[in-house]
Amino acid sequence: MPSEAIFLITLGVLFLIGLVTHYIGQHTFVPRVSALLLFGFTLGPFGFDIMPNLGESWFPRVADMALVMVGFMLGSSMNRDALILCGRRVLSFSLSVAIASSLIVCLGLYLIGVPLHLALLLGGIASATDPAATADVVRESHAGGPFSQTLLGIVAVDDAWGLIIFSLMLAAAQVVVGAGGPLAVCLHGLWEIGGALLIGVLIGVPMSYLTGRIQPGEPTLVEVLGLLFLCQGIALYLHVSYLLAAMTMGAVVSNVARHHKRPFHAIENIQWPLLVLFFIFAGASVRMEGNGGIIGVTAAYCALRVLGRLVGALVGGWLCRAQRHFSLLMSMALMPQAGVALGMALVGAMAFSMEHFMLPVVVAATVVFEIVGPMLTRIALKRMGESGVDNADRS
């Protein structure tokens, strides 16, 4: 069969799998991201081994395109008005949980013998959450009240903090393993973060004023994709974080563009098809041979992240004077973790050539947190008395 036919048939089947997983996510307790990862794993070398070379050759390209959109969309959560509306409680919880999760996972893994650079990367990844899964649970539960509003505010900004923390951890990991002296590596780390911020600002400012003019108030898809891929390409050429650059660009547009009505709407409809391929390819790329320590590291990562969420929520609750019961249940509700964590893992793995170790750890942990996390979120909402059934009973 011609290679073009194989290519098109494979893409068609993978997109239809994405449709099936959407149905599964709506009618079962299994989130669609977890289903995509599991589908990908079964198609990979440790399943039926029927994924053609399309996965290996296209995974980096698809991942880059999908993740730059994720970073850009995260920038929208950094809107000045939204942060003011979130208030002290949301900022206290979100920052405390993100920082505590990173530090506790990093320190804990290092103490049990994980190499420092790998512990730093996994610590940075631990800060990420899954806003989509959390929002889905809140909507499905018809939840309403202070706890639900705070939870949605936290997950709206949590991944943005996580991306910043991961960039810092990645720079620190490069310092640990870097050649050429500590000063040179530190300068490189500063350039990777500072350069990304600079690129995001330099492209985001003109984007704020120039887009949304052809179709008044709403940038066209061509405008957004053109500037988004330009930002990514320049960031890759200059060896800086394109995730951070895209997030910065999104934040600049969200705060500067006053004539935009829906500046991020243009890419919402094409983001999910790319993410379908990304999650399937991620599952298919998992390699288990010769990695006997993966199970132990994964178990330790999961346990330490749970501890980090608990400690962070208690500290955040103390800072904003929330009740202890409120803080404990908030830590339960913030367990889901998905796409952004996988994106961070891919970036870190490619930077240190650890695809065959880091990706299996994060993929396995993601499946665990994507299955268990939404259930814990649902329990937390019910115990706070904010689920739809509870609200109906009180009315």
C-alpha positions in Angstrom: 0.0 0.0 0.0 1.4 3.5 -0.9 2.9 5.4 2.0 0.5 8.3 1.4 -2.5 6.0 1.8 -1.1 4.6 5.0 -0.5 8.1 6.3 -4.1 9.2 5.6 -5.7 6.1 6.8 -3.7 6.3 10.1 -4.7 9.9 10.6 -8.4 9.1 10.0 -8.4 6.2 12.4 -6.6 8.3 15.1 -9.1 11.1 14.8 -12.0 8.6 15.0 -10.3 7.2 18.2 -10.4 10.7 19.5 -14.2 10.8 18.9 -14.6 7.5 20.7 -12.6 8.7 23.7 -14.8 11.8 23.9 -17.8 9.6 24.1 -16.1 7.4 26.8 -15.2 10.5 28.8 -18.9 11.7 28.7 -20.4 8.4 29.7 -17.9 6.7 32.1 -15.6 7.7 34.9 -12.5 7.4 32.7 -11.4 10.9 31.4 -10.8 11.2 27.7 -7.1 12.0 28.1 -6.5 8.8 30.0 -8.4 6.9 27.3 -6.3 8.4 24.6 -3.1 7.5 26.5 -4.2 4.0 27.0 -5.3 3.7 23.3 -1.8 4.9 22.3 -0.1 2.5 24.6 -2.1 -0.5 23.2 -1.1 0.6 19.7 2.5 0.9 20.6 5.4 -1.6 20.9 4.1 -2.9 24.3 0.6 -3.4 23.0 -0.4 -4.7 19.5 2.6 -2.9 17.9 0.5 -1.7 15.0 1.4 2.0 15.1 3.4 2.8 11.9 6.5 5.0 11.8 4.1 7.9 11.7 4.2 8.2 15.5 8.0 8.4 15.8 8.4 10.8 12.9 5.4 13.1 13.7 5.3 13.0 17.5 7.8 15.9 18.0 6.2 18.1 15.3 2.6 17.4 16.5 3.8 18.0 20.1 5.4 21.3 19.3 2.3 22.6 17.5 -0.1 21.4 20.2 1.9 22.6 23.1 2.5 26.1 21.7 -1.3 26.5 21.5 -1.6 25.2 25.1 1.0 27.8 26.2 -0.8 30.6 24.3 -4.2 29.6 25.9 -2.6 29.5 29.3 -1.6 33.2 28.8 -5.3 34.1 28.7 -5.6 33.1 32.4 -3.1 35.8 33.3 -5.5 38.6 32.5 -5.2 41.4 34.9 -8.9 41.7 35.5 -9.3 38.0 36.1 -6.4 37.9 38.6 -8.0 40.9 40.5 -11.3 39.1 40.5 -9.8 35.9 41.7 -8.7 37.7 44.9 -6.3 36.8 47.6 -7.7 33.3 48.3 -7.1 32.0 44.8 -3.6 33.5 44.5 -2.6 32.1 48.0 -3.8 28.6 47.2 -2.5 28.5 43.6 1.0 29.7 44.4 1.3 27.7 47.6 0.2 24.4 46.0 2.4 24.8 42.9 5.5 25.7 44.9 5.0 23.1 47.6 4.3 20.3 45.0 7.5 21.1 43.2 9.7 21.4 46.2 8.4 18.3 48.0 8.5 16.1 44.9 12.0 17.3 44.0 13.5 16.9 47.5 11.7 13.5 48.1 12.9 12.0 44.8 16.4 13.2 45.4 16.5 11.7 48.9 15.5 8.3 47.6 18.3 8.3 45.1 16.9 9.8 41.9 19.6 11.9 40.1 19.3 15.6 41.0 18.6 16.8 37.4 15.8 14.3 37.0 14.4 15.2 40.4 14.3 18.8 39.4 12.5 18.1 36.2 9.9 15.9 37.9 9.5 18.5 40.6 8.7 21.1 38.0 6.2 18.8 36.3 4.4 18.1 39.6 3.2 21.7 39.8 0.9 21.2 36.7 -2.7 20.4 37.0 -5.6 19.7 34.6 -8.1 22.6 34.4 -10.3 20.8 31.9 -10.9 17.8 34.0 -11.6 19.9 37.1 -14.0 22.2 35.2 -15.8 19.2 33.8 -16.4 17.8 37.2 -17.7 21.1 38.5 -20.1 21.4 35.5 -21.2 17.8 35.7 -21.9 18.1 39.5 -23.8 21.4 38.9 -21.7 22.8 41.8 -22.0 26.3 43.0 -20.6 28.2 46.0 -17.4 29.7 47.4 -15.5 26.4 47.2 -16.3 25.8 43.6 -15.6 29.4 42.6 -12.2 29.3 44.4 -11.4 25.9 42.8 -12.1 27.2 39.3 -10.1 30.3 39.9 -7.1 28.2 41.1 -7.1 25.9 38.1 -7.4 28.9 35.7 -4.0 30.2 36.8 -2.3 27.1 38.3 -0.7 25.8 35.1 0.7 29.3 34.3 2.6 29.2 37.7 3.6 25.6 36.9 5.0 26.6 33.6 7.1 29.3 35.2 8.3 26.9 37.9 9.1 24.2 35.4 11.2 26.7 33.3 13.2 27.6 36.5 13.6 23.9 37.3 14.8 23.1 33.8 17.4 25.9 34.0 18.5 24.5 37.3 18.8 21.0 35.9 20.9 22.4 33.1 23.2 23.9 35.7 23.5 20.6 37.4 24.6 18.6 34.3 25.9 21.5 32.2 29.4 21.7 30.8 31.4 24.8 30.4 31.4 26.0 34.0 28.6 27.1 36.3 28.6 30.7 35.2 28.1 29.9 31.5 25.3 27.5 32.3 23.6 30.0 34.7 23.8 32.6 32.0 22.3 30.2 29.5 19.5 29.4 32.0 18.8 33.1 32.5 18.7 33.6 28.7 16.3 30.7 28.2 13.8 32.2 30.6 14.5 35.9 29.9 14.7 35.4 26.2 11.4 33.6 26.1 9.8 36.5 28.0 11.3 39.0 25.6 10.1 37.2 22.5 6.6 36.9 24.0 6.5 40.6 24.6 8.0 41.7 21.3 5.5 39.6 19.3 2.6 40.0 21.7 2.5 43.8 21.7 2.1 44.3 17.9 -0.2 41.3 17.9 -2.4 43.1 20.4 -2.9 46.1 18.1 -2.7 44.6 14.6 -4.9 41.5 14.9 -8.7 41.6 15.0 -9.0 44.3 12.3 -9.9 42.1 9.3 -12.8 40.6 11.3 -13.6 43.3 13.8 -13.1 42.3 17.4 -12.0 38.7 16.7 -8.6 37.7 15.2 -8.8 35.3 12.3 -7.3 31.8 12.5 -4.6 32.7 10.0 -3.6 35.7 12.0 -3.3 33.8 15.3 -1.5 30.7 13.8 0.9 32.9 11.8 2.1 34.9 14.8 2.0 31.8 17.1 4.2 29.7 14.9 6.5 32.7 14.3 6.9 33.0 18.0 7.6 29.3 18.4 10.1 29.3 15.5 12.1 32.2 16.8 12.1 30.7 20.3 13.4 27.3 18.9 16.0 29.1 16.8 17.3 31.1 19.8 17.1 28.0 22.1 14.7 29.5 24.6 11.4 28.0 26.0 8.7 28.3 23.4 6.1 27.3 26.0 7.0 30.3 28.1 7.3 32.6 25.1 3.8 31.5 23.9 2.3 32.0 27.4 3.9 35.4 27.6 2.5 36.4 24.2 -0.9 35.2 25.3 -0.8 37.2 28.5 0.3 40.3 26.7 -2.6 40.0 24.2 -5.0 39.3 27.0 -4.0 42.4 28.9 -3.1 44.9 26.1 -5.7 44.3 23.4 -8.8 46.3 24.2 -10.6 45.9 20.9 -10.6 42.1 21.0 -13.8 40.4 22.1 -12.5 36.8 21.9 -8.8 36.9 21.2 -8.3 33.2 21.9 -11.4 31.8 20.3 -9.7 31.3 16.9 -7.6 28.4 17.8 -10.0 26.6 20.2 -11.5 24.5 17.4 -8.2 23.2 16.0 -6.4 22.7 19.3 -8.2 19.5 20.3 -7.5 17.5 17.1 -3.8 18.2 17.6 -4.0 17.2 21.3 -5.7 13.9 20.2 -2.7 13.0 18.1 -0.3 14.3 20.9 -1.9 12.1 23.6 -2.0 9.0 21.4 1.6 9.4 20.2 2.6 10.0 23.8 1.1 6.7 24.9 2.6 4.9 21.9 6.0 6.2 22.6 6.3 4.6 26.0 9.2 2.2 26.2 9.4 -0.2 29.2 12.4 -2.3 28.4 15.4 -2.0 30.8 13.6 0.4 33.0 12.9 -1.6 36.1 13.1 1.6 38.3 10.1 3.2 36.5 7.5 1.7 38.8 9.3 2.8 41.9 9.9 6.3 40.7 6.3 6.6 39.5 4.9 5.4 42.8 7.2 7.8 44.7 6.3 10.7 42.4 2.6 10.1 42.9 2.9 9.8 46.7 5.1 12.9 47.0 2.8 15.0 44.7 -0.2 14.1 46.9 1.8 15.2 49.9 2.8 18.4 48.1 -0.8 19.2 47.3 -1.8 18.7 50.9 1.0 20.8 52.4 0.5 23.5 49.8 -3.2 23.7 50.4 -2.7 23.9 54.1 -0.1 26.7 53.7 -2.3 28.5 51.2 -5.3 28.2 53.6 -3.3 29.6 56.5 -2.2 32.6 54.4 -5.7 33.5 53.4 -7.2 32.4 56.8 -9.4 29.7 55.3 -10.8 27.0 57.5 -8.8 23.8 57.8 -11.6 21.7 56.4 -11.8 24.0 53.4 -8.0 23.6 52.8 -8.0 19.8 53.2 -10.8 19.3 50.7 -9.1 21.8 48.3 -6.0 19.6 48.2 -8.2 16.7 47.2 -9.9 18.7 44.5 -6.5 19.7 42.9 -5.2 16.2 42.1 -6.0 15.9 38.4 -3.0 16.3 36.0 -2.9 15.9 32.3 -1.7 17.6 29.1 0.5 20.4 30.3 2.4 17.9 32.5 3.0 15.6 29.4 4.2 18.7 27.5 6.7 19.6 30.2 7.8 15.9 30.3 8.4 15.9 26.6 10.4 19.2 26.7 12.5 17.9 29.6 13.0 14.5 28.1 14.2 15.9 24.8 16.5 18.4 26.5 18.3 15.6 28.4 17.7 12.6 26.0 15.6 10.8 28.6 12.5 9.9 26.5 12.6 6.3 27.5 12.5 7.0 31.2 10.8 10.3 31.9 7.8 9.8 29.5 6.8 6.4 31.0 6.9 7.9 34.5 4.8 11.0 33.7 2.4 9.1 31.4 1.8 6.5 34.1 1.3 9.1 36.8 -1.0 11.1 34.5 -3.2 8.1 34.0 -3.4 7.6 37.8 -4.2 11.2 38.5 -6.6 11.5 35.6 -8.6 8.5 36.8 -8.4 9.1 40.6 -8.2 12.9 40.5 -11.7 13.7 39.1 -13.3 11.3 41.6 -11.5 13.1 44.5 -12.7 16.4 43.1 -16.3 15.1 43.0 -16.0 13.9 46.6 -14.6 17.2 47.8 -17.5 19.1 46.2 -20.0 16.8 47.8 -18.4 17.1 51.2 -18.5 20.9 50.9 -22.2 20.6 50.2 -21.8 22.3 46.8 -22.9 19.6 44.4 -26.1 20.0 42.4 -27.9 17.5 44.5 -26.9 19.2 47.8 -27.9 22.6 46.4 -31.3 21.3 45.4 -31.8 19.7 48.8 -31.2 23.0 50.5 -33.4 25.1 48.2 
